[in-house]
Amino acid sequence: MSGKGCKRGRGATSKDDTPTASTSAAICIVWETPTNPGHTSKLVKWLINHPVDCIMLFSENKSTPWPEGRASGNTKVEICTVIAEVIFKDDSDWVETFKDHPMKLSKAVQDRLGMYVFAKLLYN
């Protein structure tokens, strides 16, 4: 794992490419590589399977019709924490970081989702 392309937290990974996290360092996640496309794929699959959560995460119009079902959380942060758990809790590279710093990984998911919103605005 390399810190390449990360705005902050370049020190969040060690030289042996094992993810590490301290209480003050930002976590730098490489979401996609040619050998490991898993993180973004898990994120997209989860979003596709949870339309109610997508409305909460992405819709600015509160009158948007809601599909059947309940959201995974009451806030965007709670939903991102659920997504982080799905993506990282069983990932051998990130399981310890998830146990020690689940909110940092939730923040990483929030940042990643923010990139999708920005890209949508940019290309539509």
N, CA, C and O atoms as a printed pandas DataFrame, in Angstrom:
     atom_number atom_name residue_name chain_id  residue_number  x_coord  y_coord  z_coord
0              1         N          MET        A               1    0.836   -1.165    0.000
1              2        CA          MET        A               1    0.000    0.000    0.000
2              3         C          MET        A               1    0.883    1.231    0.000
3              4         O          MET        A               1    1.832    1.308    0.781
4              5         N          SER        A               2    0.598    2.170   -0.839
5              6        CA          SER        A               2    1.414    3.373   -0.846
6              7         C          SER        A               2    0.545    4.563   -0.519
7              8         O          SER        A               2   -0.669    4.537   -0.719
8              9         N          GLY        A               3    1.174    5.606   -0.014
9             10        CA          GLY        A               3    0.449    6.821    0.299
10            11         C          GLY        A               3    0.235    7.687   -0.920
11            12         O          GLY        A               3   -0.306    8.787   -0.802
12            13         N          LYS        A               4    0.640    7.227   -2.079
13            14        CA          LYS        A               4    0.546    8.003   -3.302
14            15         C          LYS        A               4   -0.891    8.388   -3.591
15            16         O          LYS        A               4   -1.787    7.545   -3.568
16            17         N          GLY        A               5   -1.102    9.641   -3.857
17            18        CA          GLY        A               5   -2.423   10.111   -4.193
18            19         C          GLY        A               5   -3.244   10.564   -2.995
19            20         O          GLY        A               5   -4.369   11.037   -3.156
20            21         N          CYS        A               6   -2.704   10.428   -1.825
21            22        CA          CYS        A               6   -3.441   10.860   -0.631
22            23         C          CYS        A               6   -3.070   12.282   -0.299
23            24         O          CYS        A               6   -1.902   12.663   -0.382
24            25         N          LYS        A               7   -4.056   13.066    0.075
25            26        CA          LYS        A               7   -3.808   14.457    0.422
26            27         C          LYS        A               7   -3.184   14.568    1.804
27            28         O          LYS        A               7   -2.284   15.374    2.038
28            29         N          ARG        A               8   -3.686   13.737    2.715
29            30        CA          ARG        A               8   -3.187   13.769    4.079
30            31         C          ARG        A               8   -2.820   12.355    4.486
31            32         O          ARG        A               8   -3.221   11.382    3.846
32            33         N          GLY        A               9   -2.060   12.258    5.550
33            34        CA          GLY        A               9   -1.805   10.959    6.133
34            35         C          GLY        A               9   -0.792   10.115    5.398
35            36         O          GLY        A               9   -0.857    8.886    5.445
36            37         N          ARG        A              10    0.138   10.749    4.723
37            38        CA          ARG        A              10    1.139    9.950    4.016
38            39         C          ARG        A              10    1.884    9.025    4.972
39            40         O          ARG        A              10    2.387    7.981    4.556
40            41         N          GLY        A              11    1.959    9.390    6.221
41            42        CA          GLY        A              11    2.638    8.559    7.203
42            43         C          GLY        A              11    1.746    7.480    7.776
43            44         O          GLY        A              11    2.136    6.798    8.724
44            45         N          ALA        A              12    0.555    7.310    7.222
45            46        CA          ALA        A              12   -0.382    6.352    7.780
46            47         C          ALA        A              12   -0.047    4.915    7.423
47            48         O          ALA        A              12   -0.652    3.991    7.967
48            49         N          THR        A              13    0.897    4.707    6.528
49            50        CA          THR        A              13    1.324    3.355    6.224
50            51         C          THR        A              13    2.814    3.253    6.473
51            52         O          THR        A              13    3.556    4.222    6.314
52            53         N          SER        A              14    3.237    2.077    6.863
53            54        CA          SER        A              14    4.655    1.884    7.132
54            55         C          SER        A              14    5.367    1.451    5.863
55            56         O          SER        A              14    4.729    1.174    4.847
56            57         N          LYS        A              15    6.686    1.392    5.926
57            58        CA          LYS        A              15    7.462    1.063    4.737
58            59         C          LYS        A              15    7.199   -0.349    4.249
59            60         O          LYS        A              15    7.395   -0.629    3.066
60            61         N          ASP        A              16    6.762   -1.252    5.123
61            62        CA          ASP        A              16    6.475   -2.608    4.678
62            63         C          ASP        A              16    5.059   -2.741    4.114
63            64         O          ASP        A              16    4.569   -3.848    3.890
64            65         N          ASP        A              17    4.406   -1.591    3.888
65            66        CA          ASP        A              17    3.085   -1.520    3.279
66            67         C          ASP        A              17    1.980   -2.118    4.142
67            68         O          ASP        A              17    0.921   -2.470    3.623
68            69         N          THR        A              18    2.201   -2.238    5.431
69            70        CA          THR        A              18    1.163   -2.680    6.344
70            71         C          THR        A              18    0.468   -1.451    6.892
71            72         O          THR        A              18    1.135   -0.545    7.389
72            73         N          PRO        A              19   -0.857   -1.393    6.815
73            74        CA          PRO        A              19   -1.542   -0.214    7.327
74            75         C          PRO        A              19   -1.352   -0.078    8.826
75            76         O          PRO        A              19   -1.432   -1.055    9.571
76            77         N          THR        A              20   -1.103    1.134    9.249
77            78        CA          THR        A              20   -0.991    1.419   10.666
78            79         C          THR        A              20   -1.801    2.653   10.959
79            80         O          THR        A              20   -2.106    3.430   10.055
80            81         N          ALA        A              21   -2.148    2.840   12.202
81            82        CA          ALA        A              21   -2.893    4.036   12.568
82            83         C          ALA        A              21   -2.490    4.459   13.963
83            84         O          ALA        A              21   -2.447    3.645   14.885
84            85         N          SER        A              22   -2.201    5.713   14.109
85            86        CA          SER        A              22   -2.007    6.264   15.431
86            87         C          SER        A              22   -3.190    7.173   15.688
87            88         O          SER        A              22   -3.980    7.442   14.782
88            89         N          THR        A              23   -3.315    7.639   16.890
89            90        CA          THR        A              23   -4.472    8.468   17.185
90            91         C          THR        A              23   -4.401    9.814   16.480
91            92         O          THR        A              23   -5.435   10.460   16.309
92            93         N          SER        A              24   -3.220   10.260   16.066
93            94        CA          SER        A              24   -3.113   11.566   15.438
94            95         C          SER        A              24   -2.959   11.500   13.923
95            96         O          SER        A              24   -3.198   12.499   13.244
96            97         N          ALA        A              25   -2.571   10.363   13.379
97            98        CA          ALA        A              25   -2.329   10.258   11.937
98            99         C          ALA        A              25   -3.616    9.919   11.195
99           100         O          ALA        A              25   -4.425    9.116   11.659
100          101         N          ALA        A              26   -3.788   10.544   10.040
101          102        CA          ALA        A              26   -4.913   10.207    9.177
102          103         C          ALA        A              26   -4.622    8.873    8.513
103          104         O          ALA        A              26   -3.464    8.508    8.309
104          105         N          ILE        A              27   -5.663    8.161    8.182
105          106        CA          ILE        A              27   -5.500    6.866    7.530
106          107         C          ILE        A              27   -5.570    7.076    6.025
107          108         O          ILE        A              27   -6.463    7.757    5.522
108          109         N          CYS        A              28   -4.631    6.491    5.322
109          110        CA          CYS        A              28   -4.573    6.602    3.869
110          111         C          CYS        A              28   -4.903    5.242    3.269
111          112         O          CYS        A              28   -4.132    4.292    3.401
112          113         N          ILE        A              29   -6.036    5.158    2.620
113          114        CA          ILE        A              29   -6.490    3.902    2.041
114          115         C          ILE        A              29   -6.305    3.962    0.534
115          116         O          ILE        A              29   -6.735    4.912   -0.121
116          117         N          VAL        A              30   -5.667    2.947    0.001
117          118        CA          VAL        A              30   -5.599    2.801   -1.446
118          119         C          VAL        A              30   -6.819    1.971   -1.815
119          120         O          VAL        A              30   -6.863    0.768   -1.557
120          121         N          TRP        A              31   -7.800    2.616   -2.415
121          122        CA          TRP        A              31   -9.086    1.973   -2.665
122          123         C          TRP        A              31   -9.028    0.972   -3.800
123          124         O          TRP        A              31   -9.729   -0.039   -3.766
124          125         N          GLU        A              32   -8.222    1.227   -4.784
125          126        CA          GLU        A              32   -8.141    0.350   -5.952
126          127         C          GLU        A              32   -6.703    0.202   -6.403
127          128         O          GLU        A              32   -5.963    1.182   -6.488
128          129         N          THR        A              33   -6.320   -1.003   -6.685
129          130        CA          THR        A              33   -5.035   -1.282   -7.333
130          131         C          THR        A              33   -5.295   -2.362   -8.375
131          132         O          THR        A              33   -6.337   -3.016   -8.335
132          133         N          PRO        A              34   -4.376   -2.558   -9.298
133          134        CA          PRO        A              34   -4.581   -3.637  -10.276
134          135         C          PRO        A              34   -4.711   -5.011   -9.620
135          136         O          PRO        A              34   -5.389   -5.889  -10.153
136          137         N          THR        A              35   -4.071   -5.202   -8.477
137          138        CA          THR        A              35   -4.133   -6.507   -7.821
138          139         C          THR        A              35   -5.218   -6.606   -6.758
139          140         O          THR        A              35   -5.545   -7.710   -6.323
140          141         N          ASN        A              36   -5.788   -5.475   -6.327
141          142        CA          ASN        A              36   -6.817   -5.506   -5.292
142          143         C          ASN        A              36   -7.899   -4.456   -5.563
143          144         O          ASN        A              36   -7.831   -3.342   -5.044
144          145         N          PRO        A              37   -8.886   -4.816   -6.371
145          146        CA          PRO        A              37   -9.955   -3.869   -6.645
146          147         C          PRO        A              37  -11.079   -3.933   -5.604
147          148         O          PRO        A              37  -12.140   -3.344   -5.810
148          149         N          GLY        A              38  -10.864   -4.624   -4.514
149          150        CA          GLY        A              38  -11.913   -4.965   -3.569
150          151         C          GLY        A              38  -12.607   -3.850   -2.829
151          152         O          GLY        A              38  -13.827   -3.914   -2.681
152          153         N          HIS        A              39  -11.913   -2.828   -2.352
153          154        CA          HIS        A              39  -12.546   -1.839   -1.493
154          155         C          HIS        A              39  -13.639   -1.046   -2.205
155          156         O          HIS        A              39  -14.751   -0.934   -1.689
156          157         N          THR        A              40  -13.346   -0.506   -3.355
157          158        CA          THR        A              40  -14.360    0.256   -4.076
158          159         C          THR        A              40  -15.475   -0.666   -4.566
159          160         O          THR        A              40  -16.645   -0.282   -4.566
160          161         N          SER        A              41  -15.123   -1.852   -4.974
161          162        CA          SER        A              41  -16.149   -2.805   -5.422
162          163         C          SER        A              41  -17.125   -3.130   -4.300
163          164         O          SER        A              41  -18.333   -3.190   -4.526
164          165         N          LYS        A              42  -16.608   -3.341   -3.088
165          166        CA          LYS        A              42  -17.488   -3.599   -1.941
166          167         C          LYS        A              42  -18.362   -2.391   -1.641
167          168         O          LYS        A              42  -19.541   -2.532   -1.316
168          169         N          LEU        A              43  -17.783   -1.212   -1.751
169          170        CA          LEU        A              43  -18.544    0.021   -1.500
170          171         C          LEU        A              43  -19.691    0.167   -2.489
171          172         O          LEU        A              43  -20.829    0.417   -2.091
172          173         N          VAL        A              44  -19.398    0.013   -3.767
173          174        CA          VAL        A              44  -20.419    0.167   -4.807
174          175         C          VAL        A              44  -21.498   -0.907   -4.664
175          176         O          VAL        A              44  -22.687   -0.607   -4.779
176          177         N          LYS        A              45  -21.097   -2.147   -4.414
177          178        CA          LYS        A              45  -22.066   -3.236   -4.234
178          179         C          LYS        A              45  -22.992   -2.936   -3.057
179          180         O          LYS        A              45  -24.201   -3.151   -3.146
180          181         N          TRP        A              46  -22.429   -2.441   -1.962
181          182        CA          TRP        A              46  -23.239   -2.117   -0.784
182          183         C          TRP        A              46  -24.235   -1.009   -1.132
183          184         O          TRP        A              46  -25.408   -1.091   -0.766
184          185         N          LEU        A              47  -23.776    0.015   -1.830
185          186        CA          LEU        A              47  -24.667    1.126   -2.200
186          187         C          LEU        A              47  -25.808    0.654   -3.093
187          188         O          LEU        A              47  -26.948    1.086   -2.919
188          189         N          ILE        A              48  -25.518   -0.213   -4.032
189          190        CA          ILE        A              48  -26.546   -0.739   -4.931
190          191         C          ILE        A              48  -27.605   -1.513   -4.148
191          192         O          ILE        A              48  -28.793   -1.444   -4.464
192          193         N          ASN        A              49  -27.171   -2.246   -3.130
193          194        CA          ASN        A              49  -28.090   -3.074   -2.346
194          195         C          ASN        A              49  -28.814   -2.321   -1.233
195          196         O          ASN        A              49  -29.640   -2.911   -0.537
196          197         N          HIS        A              50  -28.523   -1.031   -1.048
197          198        CA          HIS        A              50  -29.125   -0.249    0.031
198          199         C          HIS        A              50  -29.626    1.107   -0.488
199          200         O          HIS        A              50  -29.042    2.144   -0.174
200          201         N          PRO        A              51  -30.703    1.098   -1.277
201          202        CA          PRO        A              51  -31.184    2.348   -1.872
202          203         C          PRO        A              51  -31.673    3.378   -0.846
203          204         O          PRO        A              51  -31.533    4.579   -1.075
204          205         N          VAL        A              52  -32.237    2.937    0.267
205          206        CA          VAL        A              52  -32.694    3.887    1.282
206          207         C          VAL        A              52  -31.501    4.665    1.836
207          208         O          VAL        A              52  -31.580    5.877    2.041
208          209         N          ASP        A              53  -30.405    3.963    2.074
209          210        CA          ASP        A              53  -29.199    4.627    2.567
210          211         C          ASP        A              53  -28.649    5.603    1.530
211          212         O          ASP        A              53  -28.163    6.677    1.884
212          213         N          CYS        A              54  -28.723    5.237    0.264
213          214        CA          CYS        A              54  -28.243    6.138   -0.793
214          215         C          CYS        A              54  -29.026    7.439   -0.811
215          216         O          CYS        A              54  -28.460    8.508   -1.037
216          217         N          ILE        A              55  -30.331    7.348   -0.574
217          218        CA          ILE        A              55  -31.136    8.572   -0.521
218          219         C          ILE        A              55  -30.659    9.452    0.626
219          220         O          ILE        A              55  -30.510   10.663    0.466
220          221         N          MET        A              56  -30.419    8.840    1.787
221          222        CA          MET        A              56  -29.935    9.620    2.932
222          223         C          MET        A              56  -28.558   10.217    2.662
223          224         O          MET        A              56  -28.277   11.348    3.058
224          225         N          LEU        A              57  -27.706    9.454    1.990
225          226        CA          LEU        A              57  -26.335    9.910    1.756
226          227         C          LEU        A              57  -26.234   10.967    0.656
227          228         O          LEU        A              57  -25.431   11.894    0.766
228          229         N          PHE        A              58  -27.037   10.840   -0.399
229          230        CA          PHE        A              58  -26.810   11.652   -1.584
230          231         C          PHE        A              58  -27.901   12.651   -1.939
231          232         O          PHE        A              58  -27.641   13.594   -2.685
232          233         N          SER        A              59  -29.106   12.473   -1.431
233          234        CA          SER        A              59  -30.193   13.340   -1.834
234          235         C          SER        A              59  -30.258   14.594   -0.972
235          236         O          SER        A              59  -30.230   14.524    0.256
236          237         N          GLU        A              60  -30.341   15.716   -1.626
237          238        CA          GLU        A              60  -30.524   16.980   -0.906
238          239         C          GLU        A              60  -32.005   17.314   -0.803
239          240         O          GLU        A              60  -32.392   18.175   -0.013
240          241         N          ASN        A              61  -32.828   16.648   -1.588
241          242        CA          ASN        A              61  -34.264   16.885   -1.597
242          243         C          ASN        A              61  -34.920   15.959   -0.581
243          244         O          ASN        A              61  -34.996   14.749   -0.796
244          245         N          LYS        A              62  -35.390   16.524    0.521
245          246        CA          LYS        A              62  -35.980   15.725    1.591
246          247         C          LYS        A              62  -37.323   15.124    1.200
247          248         O          LYS        A              62  -37.818   14.230    1.886
248          249         N          SER        A              63  -37.926   15.600    0.102
249          250        CA          SER        A              63  -39.213   15.058   -0.328
250          251         C          SER        A              63  -39.047   13.914   -1.332
251          252         O          SER        A              63  -40.032   13.453   -1.910
252          253         N          THR        A              64  -37.824   13.459   -1.543
253          254        CA          THR        A              64  -37.560   12.350   -2.452
254          255         C          THR        A              64  -38.334   11.117   -1.999
255          256         O          THR        A              64  -38.312   10.786   -0.813
256          257         N          PRO        A              65  -39.018   10.431   -2.910
257          258        CA          PRO        A              65  -39.740    9.214   -2.513
258          259         C          PRO        A              65  -38.762    8.154   -2.005
259          260         O          PRO        A              65  -37.696    7.944   -2.583
260          261         N          TRP        A              66  -39.142    7.499   -0.926
261          262        CA          TRP        A              66  -38.286    6.483   -0.313
262          263         C          TRP        A              66  -38.742    5.090   -0.717
263          264         O          TRP        A              66  -39.935    4.791   -0.669
264          265         N          PRO        A              67  -37.809    4.239   -1.112
265          266        CA          PRO        A              67  -38.178    2.844   -1.359
266          267         C          PRO        A              67  -38.486    2.154   -0.021
267          268         O          PRO        A              67  -38.236    2.704    1.051
268          269         N          GLU        A              68  -39.023    0.963   -0.111
269          270        CA          GLU        A              68  -39.322    0.200    1.104
270          271         C          GLU        A              68  -38.037   -0.105    1.860
271          272         O          GLU        A              68  -36.978   -0.301    1.265
272          273         N          GLY        A              69  -38.152   -0.140    3.168
273          274        CA          GLY        A              69  -37.018   -0.519    3.994
274          275         C          GLY        A              69  -36.580    0.597    4.908
275          276         O          GLY        A              69  -37.078    1.720    4.846
276          277         N          ARG        A              70  -35.645    0.260    5.749
277          278        CA          ARG        A              70  -35.112    1.211    6.724
278          279         C          ARG        A              70  -33.643    1.472    6.431
279          280         O          ARG        A              70  -32.935    0.621    5.893
280          281         N          ALA        A              71  -33.215    2.642    6.788
281          282        CA          ALA        A              71  -31.807    3.004    6.622
282          283         C          ALA        A              71  -30.966    2.259    7.652
283          284         O          ALA        A              71  -31.476    1.822    8.683
284          285         N          SER        A              72  -29.686    2.118    7.367
285          286        CA          SER        A              72  -28.756    1.426    8.256
286          287         C          SER        A              72  -28.356    2.275    9.453
287          288         O          SER        A              72  -27.754    1.768   10.400
288          289         N          GLY        A              73  -28.683    3.552    9.418
289          290        CA          GLY        A              73  -28.382    4.459   10.517
290          291         C          GLY        A              73  -29.269    5.683   10.435
291          292         O          GLY        A              73  -29.960    5.907    9.441
292          293         N          ASN        A              74  -29.237    6.470   11.493
293          294        CA          ASN        A              74  -30.058    7.680   11.530
294          295         C          ASN        A              74  -29.364    8.888   10.919
295          296         O          ASN        A              74  -30.014    9.885   10.602
296          297         N          THR        A              75  -28.041    8.805   10.752
297          298        CA          THR        A              75  -27.268    9.910   10.195
298          299         C          THR        A              75  -26.330    9.389    9.123
299          300         O          THR        A              75  -26.109    8.185    9.000
300          301         N          LYS        A              76  -25.786   10.310    8.353
301          302        CA          LYS        A              76  -24.805    9.919    7.343
302          303         C          LYS        A              76  -23.583    9.275    7.982
303          304         O          LYS        A              76  -23.036    8.312    7.444
304          305         N          VAL        A              77  -23.154    9.799    9.124
305          306        CA          VAL        A              77  -21.982    9.240    9.816
306          307         C          VAL        A              77  -22.254    7.800   10.245
307          308         O          VAL        A              77  -21.391    6.936   10.090
308          309         N          GLU        A              78  -23.436    7.538   10.779
309          310        CA          GLU        A              78  -23.775    6.172   11.189
310          311         C          GLU        A              78  -23.790    5.223    9.988
311          312         O          GLU        A              78  -23.322    4.089   10.086
312          313         N          ILE        A              79  -24.319    5.681    8.874
313          314        CA          ILE        A              79  -24.347    4.849    7.670
314          315         C          ILE        A              79  -22.925    4.582    7.184
315          316         O          ILE        A              79  -22.606    3.456    6.799
316          317         N          CYS        A              80  -22.080    5.587    7.196
317          318        CA          CYS        A              80  -20.687    5.400    6.762
318          319         C          CYS        A              80  -19.947    4.448    7.688
319          320         O          CYS        A              80  -19.063    3.719    7.239
320          321         N          THR        A              81  -20.288    4.441    8.967
321          322        CA          THR        A              81  -19.669    3.505    9.907
322          323         C          THR        A              81  -20.091    2.071    9.576
323          324         O          THR        A              81  -19.277    1.151    9.661
324          325         N          VAL        A              82  -21.343    1.881    9.204
325          326        CA          VAL        A              82  -21.814    0.558    8.789
326          327         C          VAL        A              82  -21.076    0.114    7.526
327          328         O          VAL        A              82  -20.639   -1.032    7.425
328          329         N          ILE        A              83  -20.941    1.017    6.576
329          330        CA          ILE        A              83  -20.233    0.693    5.329
330          331         C          ILE        A              83  -18.778    0.346    5.625
331          332         O          ILE        A              83  -18.251   -0.619    5.072
332          333         N          ALA        A              84  -18.123    1.119    6.487
333          334        CA          ALA        A              84  -16.726    0.846    6.848
334          335         C          ALA        A              84  -16.591   -0.544    7.446
335          336         O          ALA        A              84  -15.636   -1.262    7.149
336          337         N          GLU        A              85  -17.538   -0.922    8.280
337          338        CA          GLU        A              85  -17.493   -2.260    8.879
338          339         C          GLU        A              85  -17.584   -3.336    7.804
339          340         O          GLU        A              85  -16.834   -4.312    7.827
340          341         N          VAL        A              86  -18.501   -3.155    6.866
341          342        CA          VAL        A              86  -18.669   -4.131    5.780
342          343         C          VAL        A              86  -17.375   -4.259    4.973
343          344         O          VAL        A              86  -16.972   -5.366    4.614
344          345         N          ILE        A              87  -16.738   -3.150    4.695
345          346        CA          ILE        A              87  -15.554   -3.155    3.843
346          347         C          ILE        A              87  -14.316   -3.658    4.571
347          348         O          ILE        A              87  -13.534   -4.418    3.999
348          349         N          PHE        A              88  -14.122   -3.249    5.823
349          350        CA          PHE        A              88  -12.825   -3.454    6.464
350          351         C          PHE        A              88  -12.761   -4.492    7.582
351          352         O          PHE        A              88  -11.661   -4.925    7.928
352          353         N          LYS        A              89  -13.879   -4.909    8.161
353          354        CA          LYS        A              89  -13.797   -5.764    9.349
354          355         C          LYS        A              89  -13.181   -7.131    9.072
355          356         O          LYS        A              89  -12.578   -7.716    9.972
356          357         N          ASP        A              90  -13.311   -7.653    7.869
357          358        CA          ASP        A              90  -12.741   -8.957    7.539
358          359         C          ASP        A              90  -11.526   -8.868    6.623
359          360         O          ASP        A              90  -11.022   -9.891    6.159
360          361         N          ASP        A              91  -11.053   -7.655    6.361
361          362        CA          ASP        A              91   -9.889   -7.441    5.505
362          363         C          ASP        A              91   -8.635   -7.618    6.357
363          364         O          ASP        A              91   -8.406   -6.849    7.291
364          365         N          SER        A              92   -7.838   -8.609    6.046
365          366        CA          SER        A              92   -6.669   -8.926    6.884
366          367         C          SER        A              92   -5.710   -7.748    7.023
367          368         O          SER        A              92   -5.021   -7.640    8.037
368          369         N          ASP        A              93   -5.649   -6.871    6.036
369          370        CA          ASP        A              93   -4.765   -5.709    6.117
370          371         C          ASP        A              93   -5.320   -4.620    7.034
371          372         O          ASP        A              93   -4.562   -3.807    7.562
372          373         N          TRP        A              94   -6.637   -4.602    7.225
373          374        CA          TRP        A              94   -7.265   -3.491    7.937
374          375         C          TRP        A              94   -8.028   -3.896    9.194
375          376         O          TRP        A              94   -8.549   -3.019    9.884
376          377         N          VAL        A              95   -8.118   -5.170    9.520
377          378        CA          VAL        A              95   -8.941   -5.618   10.638
378          379         C          VAL        A              95   -8.516   -4.986   11.966
379          380         O          VAL        A              95   -9.372   -4.578   12.752
380          381         N          GLU        A              96   -7.232   -4.902   12.223
381          382        CA          GLU        A              96   -6.760   -4.303   13.477
382          383         C          GLU        A              96   -7.032   -2.803   13.513
383          384         O          GLU        A              96   -7.436   -2.268   14.545
384          385         N          THR        A              97   -6.817   -2.138   12.410
385          386        CA          THR        A              97   -7.098   -0.707   12.346
386          387         C          THR        A              97   -8.583   -0.466   12.545
387          388         O          THR        A              97   -8.976    0.481   13.227
388          389         N          PHE        A              98   -9.415   -1.324   11.951
389          390        CA          PHE        A              98  -10.854   -1.163   12.139
390          391         C          PHE        A              98  -11.238   -1.339   13.605
391          392         O          PHE        A              98  -12.063   -0.589   14.126
392          393         N          LYS        A              99  -10.644   -2.328   14.272
393          394        CA          LYS        A              99  -10.951   -2.550   15.690
394          395         C          LYS        A              99  -10.530   -1.361   16.542
395          396         O          LYS        A              99  -11.255   -0.954   17.449
396          397         N          ASP        A             100   -9.355   -0.802   16.250
397          398        CA          ASP        A             100   -8.802    0.285   17.062
398          399         C          ASP        A             100   -9.366    1.660   16.700
399          400         O          ASP        A             100   -9.506    2.518   17.572
400          401         N          HIS        A             101   -9.687    1.874   15.437
401          402        CA          HIS        A             101  -10.083    3.206   14.959
402          403         C          HIS        A             101  -11.236    3.139   13.966
403          404         O          HIS        A             101  -11.074    3.556   12.820
404          405         N          PRO        A             102  -12.393    2.627   14.368
405          406        CA          PRO        A             102  -13.495    2.510   13.403
406          407         C          PRO        A             102  -13.958    3.855   12.848
407          408         O          PRO        A             102  -14.405    3.924   11.703
408          409         N          MET        A             103  -13.859    4.911   13.629
409          410        CA          MET        A             103  -14.318    6.214   13.144
410          411         C          MET        A             103  -13.384    6.788   12.072
411          412         O          MET        A             103  -13.826    7.531   11.196
412          413         N          LYS        A             104  -12.107    6.444   12.143
413          414        CA          LYS        A             104  -11.199    6.903   11.083
414          415         C          LYS        A             104  -11.548    6.227    9.755
415          416         O          LYS        A             104  -11.499    6.856    8.698
416          417         N          LEU        A             105  -11.896    4.953    9.819
417          418        CA          LEU        A             105  -12.286    4.274    8.589
418          419         C          LEU        A             105  -13.655    4.757    8.117
419          420         O          LEU        A             105  -13.909    4.816    6.914
420          421         N          SER        A             106  -14.527    5.098    9.043
421          422        CA          SER        A             106  -15.807    5.703    8.666
422          423         C          SER        A             106  -15.574    7.028    7.945
423          424         O          SER        A             106  -16.235    7.320    6.949
424          425         N          LYS        A             107  -14.648    7.816    8.442
425          426        CA          LYS        A             107  -14.294    9.092    7.807
426          427         C          LYS        A             107  -13.727    8.852    6.415
427          428         O          LYS        A             107  -14.011    9.615    5.492
428          429         N          ALA        A             108  -12.932    7.807    6.254
429          430        CA          ALA        A             108  -12.383    7.478    4.936
430          431         C          ALA        A             108  -13.511    7.148    3.953
431          432         O          ALA        A             108  -13.452    7.534    2.786
432          433         N          VAL        A             109  -14.530    6.440    4.423
433          434        CA          VAL        A             109  -15.688    6.135    3.578
434          435         C          VAL        A             109  -16.416    7.423    3.223
435          436         O          VAL        A             109  -16.800    7.621    2.070
436          437         N          GLN        A             110  -16.611    8.302    4.206
437          438        CA          GLN        A             110  -17.267    9.587    3.940
438          439         C          GLN        A             110  -16.510   10.362    2.868
439          440         O          GLN        A             110  -17.112   10.921    1.952
440          441         N          ASP        A             111  -15.193   10.391    2.989
441          442        CA          ASP        A             111  -14.373   11.104    2.005
442          443         C          ASP        A             111  -14.510   10.480    0.621
443          444         O          ASP        A             111  -14.598   11.190   -0.381
444          445         N          ARG        A             112  -14.528    9.158    0.569
445          446        CA          ARG        A             112  -14.663    8.463   -0.707
446          447         C          ARG        A             112  -16.021    8.761   -1.346
447          448         O          ARG        A             112  -16.106    9.003   -2.550
448          449         N          LEU        A             113  -17.070    8.743   -0.541
449          450        CA          LEU        A             113  -18.398    9.052   -1.058
450          451         C          LEU        A             113  -18.472   10.498   -1.527
451          452         O          LEU        A             113  -19.162   10.795   -2.501
452          453         N          GLY        A             114  -17.780   11.390   -0.856
453          454        CA          GLY        A             114  -17.720   12.784   -1.273
454          455         C          GLY        A             114  -17.101   12.932   -2.641
455          456         O          GLY        A             114  -17.489   13.808   -3.414
456          457         N          MET        A             115  -16.126   12.069   -2.949
457          458        CA          MET        A             115  -15.514   12.096   -4.279
458          459         C          MET        A             115  -16.535   11.716   -5.338
459          460         O          MET        A             115  -16.532   12.292   -6.425
460          461         N          TYR        A             116  -17.419   10.745   -5.041
461          462        CA          TYR        A             116  -18.439   10.339   -6.003
462          463         C          TYR        A             116  -19.401   11.484   -6.277
463          464         O          TYR        A             116  -19.770   11.722   -7.427
464          465         N          VAL        A             117  -19.806   12.188   -5.243
465          466        CA          VAL        A             117  -20.725   13.310   -5.404
466          467         C          VAL        A             117  -20.061   14.392   -6.236
467          468         O          VAL        A             117  -20.684   14.947   -7.141
468          469         N          PHE        A             118  -18.796   14.701   -5.938
469          470        CA          PHE        A             118  -18.059   15.706   -6.685
470          471         C          PHE        A             118  -17.944   15.305   -8.158
471          472         O          PHE        A             118  -18.145   16.139   -9.040
472          473         N          ALA        A             119  -17.623   14.042   -8.429
473          474        CA          ALA        A             119  -17.491   13.574   -9.810
474          475         C          ALA        A             119  -18.831   13.684  -10.537
475          476         O          ALA        A             119  -18.871   14.063  -11.708
476          477         N          LYS        A             120  -19.919   13.357   -9.857
477          478        CA          LYS        A             120  -21.240   13.445  -10.484
478          479         C          LYS        A             120  -21.543   14.893  -10.869
479          480         O          LYS        A             120  -22.034   15.158  -11.966
480          481         N          LEU        A             121  -21.251   15.820   -9.971
481          482        CA          LEU        A             121  -21.482   17.235  -10.253
482          483         C          LEU        A             121  -20.602   17.711  -11.407
483          484         O          LEU        A             121  -21.038   18.498  -12.247
484          485         N          LEU        A             122  -19.385   17.237  -11.438
485          486        CA          LEU        A             122  -18.430   17.643  -12.448
486          487         C          LEU        A             122  -18.812   17.156  -13.840
487          488         O          LEU        A             122  -18.650   17.880  -14.822
488          489         N          TYR        A             123  -19.322   15.922  -13.924
489          490        CA          TYR        A             123  -19.578   15.312  -15.233
490          491         C          TYR        A             123  -21.023   15.344  -15.678
491          492         O          TYR        A             123  -21.336   14.834  -16.754
492          493         N          ASN        A             124  -21.923   15.929  -14.887
493          494        CA          ASN        A             124  -23.324   16.029  -15.310
494          495         C          ASN        A             124  -23.665   17.422  -15.742
495          496         O          ASN        A             124  -24.803   17.687  -16.129
